[in-house]
Amino acid sequence: MDTQPQFDRRMLEALVCPQTHAVLVYDAEAQELISKTAGLAYPIRNGIPIMLVSEARTLED
């Protein structure tokens, strides 16, 4: 049983990439918000998106 809080997909409508202001894509399996424009993946921890560029993972090509 997964006890981690779930990310509210409705929140995605209000969030944009802090670097490019582009739309984000929710990756439920990785628990990340993906900015394809910036090439970054923002983590979601305990159901809360961490929208800091310094916390983002660089996407591999």
C-alpha positions in Angstrom: 0.0 0.0 0.0 1.4 3.4 -1.0 1.3 5.8 1.9 2.9 8.8 0.1 0.5 11.7 -0.4 -0.7 12.0 -4.0 -0.1 15.1 -6.1 -3.3 16.9 -7.0 -3.4 17.1 -10.8 -5.6 20.2 -10.6 -2.6 22.0 -9.2 -0.8 21.4 -12.5 -3.0 24.0 -14.2 -1.6 26.7 -12.0 2.1 25.7 -12.1 4.6 26.6 -14.7 8.4 26.1 -15.0 10.0 28.8 -12.9 12.8 29.1 -15.4 11.0 29.2 -18.7 7.3 29.7 -17.7 6.5 26.8 -19.9 3.7 24.2 -19.2 4.7 21.2 -17.1 4.0 17.5 -17.6 3.2 15.3 -14.6 5.2 12.0 -14.5 3.2 10.0 -11.9 5.7 7.1 -11.8 8.7 9.2 -11.1 6.7 11.8 -9.0 8.1 14.7 -11.0 6.9 17.7 -13.0 8.7 17.8 -16.3 9.7 21.0 -18.1 10.6 19.8 -21.6 11.5 23.4 -22.6 14.1 23.8 -19.8 15.1 20.1 -19.8 14.4 19.9 -16.1 12.4 17.6 -13.8 11.1 19.1 -10.6 10.6 16.6 -7.7 7.3 16.1 -5.9 7.9 15.2 -2.2 5.1 14.2 0.1 2.6 15.5 -2.5 4.3 18.9 -2.7 6.0 20.0 -5.9 9.5 21.5 -5.2 9.6 24.3 -7.8 13.2 25.3 -7.3 15.7 25.1 -10.2 18.4 24.2 -7.7 16.3 21.1 -6.7 15.5 20.1 -10.3 17.0 17.1 -12.0 18.5 17.7 -15.5 16.8 15.5 -18.1 18.9 13.2 -20.2 18.7 13.6 -24.0 
